Amino acid sequence: MPVARDRRRAERNGRRLAAGRGVMTTAASAVVALGAVAGLMSAAGRGGEDDTARPEVRSSPVTVPLPARPSRPPSAPAQPSGSPLPPPPPERSAAPAPASPASRPAPRTGPPDAPGLLHRHPRSQVLDWVREHRDDPRRPLIESRIAAHPAAVWFPEHDPGRIRGEVRAVTAGAAAAGRVPVLVPYAIPDRDCGGASQGGAPDLAAYDAWTAEFAAGLGREPVIVVLEPDSIALSGCLSDGLRAARYASLARAARAMKAANPQARVYFDAGHSGWHPAARQAAELRAAGAAASGDGIFTNVSNFHRTGDETRYARRVLEALGGPPGLGAVIDTSRNGNGAPEQGAWCDPSGRALGRTPTTETGESRIDAYLWVKLPGESDGCRGAAGTFTPDYAFELATG
């Protein structure tokens, strides 16, 4: 029966995800993260994030509710992205060793290679919590170590009538502040292989139209695009034909974004160091046009693998991928300060810590940036409702 067959396939996918991705954590929180941007901007923005193995597969197309209210009233004055917050304390992870001139990446156009120039969107759940809990004893540490730092803005809804304005609201704000935003389009059809963050556009034609509108909102200033987490590393549920069609659509999306904004840098999904072997991942990336259509790869989104492991893995993938010499990688360091938890732990695992703070100056060849793609402190669904900011979890990450 079709329903039974779909259920069996979903169960097999769930077991495969748990084994292959291990600690890949839910990106459903990103759905709320950009939902926290919705209504926060006059042009509205939405946020979400996903990429995780789940213990069960739900049937509803929207598995995580959007927030009942925006994290900031639409009429509230926006706080400039460069507004002062207490400076963060020294990073808990070791600083990267200075790179020799020979190992430094060659200069290229794109985001400025200087720390602190990434965009901290003025409206987010953590910033709302900080403003609303001035007397909470956890507030100073959460404010200085999490809220003070830039993080990605997610766009997880197929909303063709609004997406251009939503993207433009973010990019215009970043440009006015002289900062570089990190944007995460997350609406690929068959998203998450029918798992907990299933959804996306109804088909690839609709997705192509949506990404064209997304591209039209990018403006003309530098911007980083993390193109569809899990869209390549987690594509094994698709038939060969559907996978090839998805890959062609991703390539079209990247080309549209770079045509609309030549300063946009678009990165393709490379999973993480604990998932697929580098050669296999590179082959999939090549099939998706990453070498010809984008600027490189991203790794470790919503995951916990150490920066050193991800750096080595990213270089192996890039070497196997080939393509122009300027291709680089960006790494999600939002929760990887203590490395990955025990195999299979994915939902707000204990003992984790913040990783290196976001910057485009890594001192590492072929590593373009350390980013906070997953928003630290937003729950995977165990410490709090999925996608909601959970101060106890944030405080644990900040002190881990």
SEKEDREN-969806 format. One record per residue (C-alpha): residue in one letter; z, y negated, x negated. Coordinates in pm, 1 decimal. Layout:
N
ATOM   rest          z          y          x
ATOM      A          Z          Y          X
...
REM end
This chain:
400
ATOM   rest          z          y          x
ATOM      M        0.0        0.0        0.0
ATOM      P      -76.6     -348.7     -134.5
ATOM      V      280.4     -475.6      -92.4
ATOM      A      431.1     -170.8     -255.1
ATOM      R      178.1     -186.4     -536.4
ATOM      D      254.6     -553.9     -592.9
ATOM      R      626.8     -477.2     -595.3
ATOM      R      581.5     -199.7     -849.1
ATOM      R      368.7     -426.1    -1066.3
ATOM      A      631.0     -699.6    -1045.4
ATOM      E      900.7     -451.8    -1146.9
ATOM      R      693.5     -335.2    -1441.9
ATOM      N      634.3     -697.4    -1542.5
ATOM      G     1005.7     -766.4    -1521.5
ATOM      R     1090.4     -471.3    -1747.1
ATOM      R      815.9     -566.7    -1991.8
ATOM      L      931.8     -926.7    -1999.9
ATOM      A     1290.3     -827.6    -2064.4
ATOM      A     1183.9     -604.0    -2351.2
ATOM      G      917.4     -827.6    -2501.6
ATOM      R     1068.7    -1167.6    -2456.7
ATOM      G     1431.1    -1072.0    -2482.4
ATOM      V     1602.1    -1403.2    -2470.1
ATOM      M     1320.0    -1604.2    -2318.1
ATOM      T     1512.3    -1831.0    -2080.9
ATOM      T     1429.5    -1965.2    -1741.3
ATOM      A     1212.2    -2265.6    -1718.2
ATOM      A     1292.5    -2309.0    -1359.2
ATOM      S     1530.7    -2578.7    -1476.4
ATOM      A     1229.6    -2777.1    -1575.1
ATOM      V     1119.4    -2776.3    -1213.6
ATOM      V     1433.7    -2970.3    -1136.6
ATOM      A     1415.0    -3169.1    -1458.7
ATOM      L     1100.0    -3346.1    -1357.0
ATOM      G     1221.2    -3339.4    -1001.0
ATOM      A     1494.2    -3552.5    -1148.4
ATOM      V     1221.9    -3789.9    -1252.3
ATOM      A     1081.9    -3787.2     -898.2
ATOM      G     1188.9    -4094.4     -715.8
ATOM      L     1343.3    -4216.3    -1036.9
ATOM      M     1024.6    -4397.8    -1113.4
ATOM      S      850.1    -4624.2     -867.8
ATOM      A      542.8    -4410.2     -917.9
ATOM      A      754.8    -4092.8     -886.0
ATOM      G      774.9    -3816.9    -1142.9
ATOM      R      873.0    -3457.9    -1127.0
ATOM      G     1016.2    -3224.0    -1383.9
ATOM      G     1052.3    -2863.6    -1447.2
ATOM      E     1061.0    -2609.2    -1706.7
ATOM      D     1028.7    -2238.7    -1722.4
ATOM      D      959.4    -1944.6    -1933.9
ATOM      T     1193.3    -1657.3    -1888.2
ATOM      A     1242.9    -1297.6    -1812.6
ATOM      R     1437.0    -1261.2    -1490.0
ATOM      P     1644.8     -973.3    -1355.4
ATOM      E     1456.1     -984.8    -1028.5
ATOM      V     1124.4    -1109.6     -895.0
ATOM      R     1140.9    -1318.5     -583.6
ATOM      S      865.1    -1347.2     -328.5
ATOM      S      892.3    -1713.2     -236.0
ATOM      P      637.5    -1943.3     -399.3
ATOM      V      910.8    -2192.3     -491.2
ATOM      T     1208.0    -2009.5     -633.8
ATOM      V     1418.1    -2305.8     -739.4
ATOM      P     1477.3    -2587.9     -489.3
ATOM      L     1402.5    -2937.9     -594.1
ATOM      P     1708.6    -3162.3     -608.4
ATOM      A     1829.3    -3295.8     -276.6
ATOM      R     1832.9    -3643.5     -421.0
ATOM      P     1677.7    -3808.7     -723.2
ATOM      S     1908.9    -3843.3    -1019.2
ATOM      R     1865.5    -4219.2     -997.5
ATOM      P     1781.9    -4426.4     -687.6
ATOM      P     1425.0    -4556.0     -699.2
ATOM      S     1541.5    -4916.2     -679.8
ATOM      A     1781.9    -4887.8     -972.3
ATOM      P     1674.4    -5079.3    -1281.5
ATOM      A     1528.2    -4858.1    -1547.7
ATOM      Q     1710.2    -4837.9    -1875.6
ATOM      P     1469.9    -4900.0    -2166.4
ATOM      S     1401.1    -4590.8    -2368.2
ATOM      G     1523.6    -4770.1    -2676.3
ATOM      S     1845.8    -4898.2    -2517.6
ATOM      P     2150.3    -4846.6    -2733.5
ATOM      L     2363.0    -4538.0    -2705.6
ATOM      P     2615.5    -4434.1    -2965.5
ATOM      P     2433.5    -4288.1    -3266.4
ATOM      P     2446.8    -3908.5    -3279.1
ATOM      P     2665.0    -3742.9    -3540.2
ATOM      P     2501.5    -3552.1    -3823.6
ATOM      E     2304.6    -3249.3    -3708.5
ATOM      R     2491.9    -2924.6    -3714.1
ATOM      S     2200.9    -2732.4    -3860.1
ATOM      A     2106.3    -2777.6    -4221.6
ATOM      A     1857.6    -3052.4    -4286.8
ATOM      P     1513.8    -2937.2    -4400.5
ATOM      A     1462.3    -2936.0    -4772.2
ATOM      P     1253.1    -3227.5    -4893.7
ATOM      A      891.8    -3131.2    -4907.7
ATOM      S      693.7    -3180.2    -5222.4
ATOM      P      390.6    -3408.5    -5196.7
ATOM      A      163.8    -3105.6    -5218.9
ATOM      S      332.4    -2934.1    -4924.7
ATOM      R      342.2    -3233.3    -4694.7
ATOM      P       88.2    -3226.7    -4413.6
ATOM      A     -216.2    -3440.7    -4467.3
ATOM      P     -212.3    -3769.2    -4273.8
ATOM      R     -377.8    -3742.3    -3935.4
ATOM      T     -418.6    -3955.9    -3629.4
ATOM      G     -167.4    -3897.9    -3352.9
ATOM      P      201.6    -3962.1    -3298.5
ATOM      P      366.7    -4175.2    -3566.1
ATOM      D      526.0    -3968.0    -3842.0
ATOM      A      861.7    -4139.1    -3817.3
ATOM      P     1192.8    -4020.7    -3672.2
ATOM      G     1319.8    -4182.2    -3356.1
ATOM      L      979.9    -4280.0    -3216.4
ATOM      L      970.3    -4005.0    -2956.7
ATOM      H     1030.1    -4122.9    -2601.5
ATOM      R     1364.8    -4082.4    -2428.2
ATOM      H     1281.3    -4114.1    -2062.5
ATOM      P     1530.0    -4353.1    -1900.5
ATOM      R     1597.0    -4123.6    -1608.0
ATOM      S     1724.9    -3771.6    -1644.5
ATOM      Q     2006.0    -3558.7    -1514.5
ATOM      V     2211.6    -3590.2    -1830.4
ATOM      L     2178.3    -3969.1    -1833.6
ATOM      D     2278.2    -3980.9    -1467.4
ATOM      W     2584.0    -3770.5    -1542.4
ATOM      V     2682.5    -3991.4    -1835.1
ATOM      R     2656.0    -4306.4    -1623.8
ATOM      E     2854.0    -4153.6    -1338.5
ATOM      H     3133.4    -3998.2    -1548.4
ATOM      R     3243.1    -4266.8    -1789.6
ATOM      D     3602.2    -4138.3    -1789.5
ATOM      D     3521.2    -3770.5    -1840.7
ATOM      P     3660.5    -3655.9    -2178.5
ATOM      R     3338.2    -3461.5    -2241.5
ATOM      R     3122.4    -3768.7    -2191.3
ATOM      P     3124.6    -3920.3    -2543.9
ATOM      L     3001.9    -3601.4    -2710.5
ATOM      I     2744.9    -3519.7    -2442.1
ATOM      E     2622.4    -3878.8    -2454.1
ATOM      S     2586.8    -3898.5    -2831.1
ATOM      R     2452.8    -3550.2    -2897.8
ATOM      I     2232.6    -3489.2    -2593.0
ATOM      A     2170.7    -3797.1    -2379.1
ATOM      A     2087.2    -4017.3    -2677.3
ATOM      H     1789.8    -3803.2    -2778.4
ATOM      P     1435.5    -3784.1    -2640.3
ATOM      A     1324.2    -3482.7    -2440.4
ATOM      A     1009.1    -3362.7    -2267.5
ATOM      V      905.2    -3452.8    -1914.8
ATOM      W      771.5    -3162.0    -1707.5
ATOM      F      506.8    -3169.0    -1433.4
ATOM      P      539.7    -2835.9    -1248.3
ATOM      E      384.2    -2913.9     -909.6
ATOM      H       24.7    -2889.4     -801.2
ATOM      D       12.7    -3238.5     -650.6
ATOM      P     -345.6    -3359.3     -698.1
ATOM      G     -292.1    -3677.3     -499.3
ATOM      R        2.5    -3791.1     -711.2
ATOM      I      -24.1    -3642.7    -1056.9
ATOM      R     -225.9    -3925.6    -1213.2
ATOM      G       32.1    -4185.3    -1109.0
ATOM      E      324.3    -3964.3    -1211.9
ATOM      V      184.3    -3914.3    -1559.3
ATOM      R       87.2    -4278.3    -1594.2
ATOM      A      436.2    -4394.1    -1501.4
ATOM      V      576.0    -4197.0    -1795.8
ATOM      T      308.0    -4284.6    -2048.8
ATOM      A      307.2    -4653.5    -1959.1
ATOM      G      682.8    -4672.3    -1996.3
ATOM      A      666.7    -4501.3    -2333.1
ATOM      A      385.5    -4727.0    -2452.4
ATOM      A      577.5    -5038.6    -2350.2
ATOM      A      871.4    -4916.3    -2557.9
ATOM      G      650.5    -4825.5    -2854.6
ATOM      R      745.7    -4458.4    -2821.4
ATOM      V      560.2    -4127.7    -2798.0
ATOM      P      621.2    -3923.2    -2481.8
ATOM      V      619.5    -3543.1    -2467.9
ATOM      L      456.6    -3414.7    -2149.0
ATOM      V      450.3    -3058.3    -2015.3
ATOM      P      181.8    -2975.5    -1756.6
ATOM      Y      299.3    -2658.7    -1580.2
ATOM      A       76.1    -2567.9    -1287.6
ATOM      I     -148.9    -2285.3    -1409.5
ATOM      P     -241.1    -2037.0    -1131.7
ATOM      D      -46.1    -1707.9    -1136.6
ATOM      R      227.6    -1884.0    -1328.0
ATOM      D      499.9    -1661.2    -1473.0
ATOM      C      312.4    -1344.2    -1370.6
ATOM      G      471.4    -1353.5    -1026.5
ATOM      G      820.6    -1387.6    -1172.6
ATOM      A     1099.3    -1627.9    -1091.0
ATOM      S      889.3    -1934.4    -1166.8
ATOM      Q      578.1    -1819.2     -988.5
ATOM      G      357.2    -2087.8     -841.4
ATOM      G      103.5    -2331.4     -972.6
ATOM      A     -237.2    -2433.9     -843.8
ATOM      P     -402.0    -2204.7     -586.6
ATOM      D     -698.0    -2128.6     -813.4
ATOM      L     -860.6    -2240.2    -1135.2
ATOM      A    -1098.3    -2481.7     -964.9
ATOM      A     -797.6    -2662.8     -819.6
ATOM      Y     -625.0    -2647.2    -1157.4
ATOM      D     -927.7    -2799.2    -1331.5
ATOM      A     -922.6    -3088.0    -1085.2
ATOM      W     -546.2    -3131.5    -1131.4
ATOM      T     -569.4    -3138.6    -1511.5
ATOM      A     -853.1    -3390.5    -1490.5
ATOM      E     -621.0    -3618.0    -1291.7
ATOM      F     -339.9    -3546.4    -1537.1
ATOM      A     -569.4    -3650.9    -1820.6
ATOM      A     -657.4    -3972.6    -1639.8
ATOM      G     -289.9    -4072.4    -1648.2
ATOM      L     -246.1    -4034.2    -2023.6
ATOM      G     -336.7    -4389.8    -2111.7
ATOM      R     -461.7    -4474.4    -2460.9
ATOM      E     -147.6    -4461.7    -2672.5
ATOM      P      -16.4    -4160.6    -2869.5
ATOM      V      117.4    -3877.1    -2655.6
ATOM      I      213.0    -3513.8    -2715.1
ATOM      V      110.3    -3252.7    -2457.0
ATOM      V      275.5    -2909.1    -2450.6
ATOM      L        6.1    -2732.8    -2249.8
ATOM      E      138.6    -2471.1    -2006.7
ATOM      P      432.5    -2271.6    -2150.3
ATOM      D      375.9    -1895.6    -2119.7
ATOM      S       12.9    -1937.7    -2019.9
ATOM      I     -112.4    -1736.9    -2320.1
ATOM      A      181.1    -1536.1    -2453.5
ATOM      L      261.7    -1421.3    -2100.6
ATOM      S      -82.5    -1331.0    -1971.6
ATOM      G      -65.6     -953.1    -1987.5
ATOM      C      -34.2     -926.7    -1609.4
ATOM      L     -389.7    -1057.7    -1571.7
ATOM      S     -704.8     -850.2    -1579.9
ATOM      D     -943.1     -912.0    -1867.5
ATOM      G    -1166.1    -1121.2    -1644.0
ATOM      L     -884.8    -1332.5    -1502.4
ATOM      R     -739.3    -1384.0    -1848.2
ATOM      A    -1074.8    -1500.9    -1985.0
ATOM      A    -1112.1    -1738.8    -1690.7
ATOM      R     -761.9    -1878.2    -1748.3
ATOM      Y     -830.6    -1929.5    -2116.7
ATOM      A    -1154.6    -2113.9    -2040.8
ATOM      S     -964.9    -2338.2    -1800.1
ATOM      L     -699.8    -2416.4    -2062.7
ATOM      A     -973.0    -2513.2    -2307.0
ATOM      R    -1129.5    -2741.5    -2046.2
ATOM      A     -790.9    -2900.3    -1978.0
ATOM      A     -733.6    -2973.9    -2346.4
ATOM      R    -1080.8    -3121.9    -2387.9
ATOM      A    -1033.7    -3339.5    -2079.9
ATOM      M     -702.9    -3472.4    -2210.3
ATOM      K     -840.5    -3553.9    -2552.9
ATOM      A    -1151.5    -3714.1    -2404.1
ATOM      A     -937.0    -3932.3    -2178.6
ATOM      N     -702.3    -4028.1    -2462.8
ATOM      P     -828.6    -3969.1    -2816.6
ATOM      Q     -473.6    -4021.4    -2944.1
ATOM      A     -336.1    -3735.6    -2735.3
ATOM      R     -229.6    -3428.7    -2931.3
ATOM      V     -253.2    -3109.8    -2726.1
ATOM      Y      -70.0    -2790.9    -2827.6
ATOM      F     -132.6    -2436.5    -2698.3
ATOM      D      118.7    -2162.1    -2616.9
ATOM      A      211.4    -1934.6    -2909.7
ATOM      G      522.1    -1770.8    -2761.7
ATOM      H      790.6    -1731.6    -3027.2
ATOM      S      878.5    -1536.8    -3338.1
ATOM      G     1052.6    -1258.8    -3145.8
ATOM      W      760.1    -1182.7    -2919.7
ATOM      H      401.1    -1099.7    -3021.6
ATOM      P      290.3    -1040.1    -3382.0
ATOM      A      126.9    -1345.7    -3534.7
ATOM      A     -217.9    -1187.6    -3566.1
ATOM      R     -222.3    -1080.1    -3203.4
ATOM      Q     -105.0    -1418.3    -3082.4
ATOM      A     -365.6    -1591.7    -3296.2
ATOM      A     -639.3    -1377.9    -3144.2
ATOM      E     -532.9    -1480.3    -2794.6
ATOM      L     -513.4    -1845.5    -2897.4
ATOM      R     -861.0    -1825.7    -3045.6
ATOM      A     -990.4    -1678.7    -2720.1
ATOM      A     -830.6    -1970.8    -2536.3
ATOM      G    -1010.0    -2224.0    -2753.3
ATOM      A     -697.5    -2351.8    -2926.1
ATOM      A     -870.2    -2390.5    -3260.9
ATOM      A    -1162.4    -2586.4    -3121.1
ATOM      S    -1012.9    -2774.2    -2825.0
ATOM      G     -656.7    -2861.8    -2925.5
ATOM      D     -443.3    -2983.1    -3211.8
ATOM      G     -235.0    -2672.2    -3272.1
ATOM      I       34.2    -2458.6    -3115.8
ATOM      F      386.6    -2475.6    -2975.7
ATOM      T      661.0    -2215.0    -3012.4
ATOM      N     1011.5    -2130.8    -2890.8
ATOM      V      997.8    -2319.8    -2560.9
ATOM      S     1325.6    -2260.2    -2374.1
ATOM      N     1423.8    -2006.9    -2637.3
ATOM      F     1680.6    -1972.7    -2913.4
ATOM      H     1508.8    -1848.6    -3228.8
ATOM      R     1604.7    -2032.6    -3545.5
ATOM      T     1385.9    -2311.2    -3672.1
ATOM      G     1320.4    -2136.4    -4004.3
ATOM      D     1196.4    -1823.9    -3825.9
ATOM      E      975.5    -2031.7    -3598.8
ATOM      T      836.3    -2231.6    -3890.1
ATOM      R      732.9    -1916.0    -4075.7
ATOM      Y      591.8    -1762.0    -3759.0
ATOM      A      395.6    -2074.6    -3667.0
ATOM      R      236.5    -2089.6    -4010.4
ATOM      R      135.1    -1723.5    -3988.6
ATOM      V      -21.4    -1783.1    -3648.4
ATOM      L     -205.5    -2091.6    -3770.3
ATOM      E     -331.1    -1908.8    -4077.9
ATOM      A     -463.3    -1624.4    -3864.4
ATOM      L     -605.7    -1865.8    -3608.9
ATOM      G     -823.8    -2053.7    -3853.4
ATOM      G     -996.0    -2367.8    -3733.1
ATOM      P     -973.3    -2723.2    -3868.0
ATOM      P     -720.9    -2780.6    -4147.0
ATOM      G     -534.3    -3043.0    -3941.8
ATOM      L     -404.7    -2794.1    -3684.4
ATOM      G      -25.4    -2794.9    -3671.1
ATOM      A      268.9    -2670.6    -3468.9
ATOM      V      557.2    -2814.4    -3268.4
ATOM      I      881.3    -2619.9    -3222.9
ATOM      D     1136.3    -2640.3    -2942.0
ATOM      T     1472.7    -2681.5    -3116.2
ATOM      S     1676.9    -2777.5    -2812.5
ATOM      R     1908.9    -2473.0    -2811.0
ATOM      N     1842.1    -2281.0    -3131.5
ATOM      G     2121.5    -2407.7    -3356.4
ATOM      N     2292.1    -2066.7    -3366.6
ATOM      G     1981.2    -1852.8    -3330.2
ATOM      A     1903.1    -1601.7    -3059.6
ATOM      P     2172.3    -1413.4    -2864.4
ATOM      E     2184.1    -1038.9    -2825.0
ATOM      Q     1865.2     -880.5    -2698.8
ATOM      G     1824.1     -931.7    -2327.9
ATOM      A     2062.4    -1225.8    -2290.8
ATOM      W     1868.0    -1511.0    -2135.4
ATOM      C     2075.7    -1681.5    -1868.3
ATOM      D     2290.9    -1958.3    -2018.1
ATOM      P     2408.4    -1727.6    -2298.2
ATOM      S     2732.8    -1820.1    -2465.8
ATOM      G     2763.8    -1907.8    -2831.7
ATOM      R     2444.4    -2115.0    -2846.4
ATOM      A     2416.5    -2462.0    -2997.4
ATOM      L     2186.9    -2759.2    -3013.7
ATOM      G     1919.9    -2735.8    -3280.6
ATOM      R     1762.9    -3008.3    -3490.1
ATOM      T     1720.7    -3336.2    -3314.3
ATOM      P     1370.4    -3429.8    -3200.5
ATOM      T     1150.0    -3592.2    -3460.9
ATOM      T      791.5    -3606.2    -3580.2
ATOM      E      906.0    -3620.8    -3941.1
ATOM      T      990.4    -3261.4    -4024.2
ATOM      G      920.0    -3258.1    -4399.1
ATOM      E      748.6    -2922.1    -4344.1
ATOM      S      379.5    -2857.1    -4396.7
ATOM      R      188.9    -2785.4    -4074.7
ATOM      I      497.2    -2847.5    -3859.5
ATOM      D      417.3    -3164.6    -3667.6
ATOM      A      741.3    -3205.6    -3474.7
ATOM      Y     1071.7    -3063.0    -3364.8
ATOM      L     1100.3    -3126.8    -2990.8
ATOM      W     1350.4    -3075.7    -2713.2
ATOM      V     1117.2    -2923.0    -2458.1
ATOM      K     1396.0    -2747.3    -2272.6
ATOM      L     1649.8    -3007.9    -2162.1
ATOM      P     1988.6    -2911.5    -2313.5
ATOM      G     2261.9    -2862.6    -2057.7
ATOM      E     2035.1    -2775.6    -1766.9
ATOM      S     2141.6    -2436.9    -1640.7
ATOM      D     1930.5    -2122.3    -1632.1
ATOM      G     2118.5    -2024.4    -1316.9
ATOM      C     2444.0    -1871.9    -1444.6
ATOM      R     2664.4    -2166.8    -1544.7
ATOM      G     2537.9    -2363.2    -1246.1
ATOM      A     2251.3    -2370.6    -1000.7
ATOM      A     1923.3    -2316.8    -1182.7
ATOM      G     1783.4    -2642.7    -1308.4
ATOM      T     2094.2    -2851.0    -1255.4
ATOM      F     2277.9    -3030.0    -1531.2
ATOM      T     2598.2    -2842.0    -1608.6
ATOM      P     2843.6    -3044.7    -1817.8
ATOM      D     3047.3    -2744.7    -1931.2
ATOM      Y     2734.6    -2578.5    -2068.3
ATOM      A     2613.9    -2903.7    -2223.5
ATOM      F     2950.9    -2953.7    -2390.8
ATOM      E     2942.0    -2597.7    -2526.1
ATOM      L     2594.2    -2653.8    -2671.2
ATOM      A     2706.0    -2982.0    -2824.1
ATOM      T     3005.2    -2818.1    -2992.9
ATOM      G     2853.9    -2476.4    -3068.8
REM end
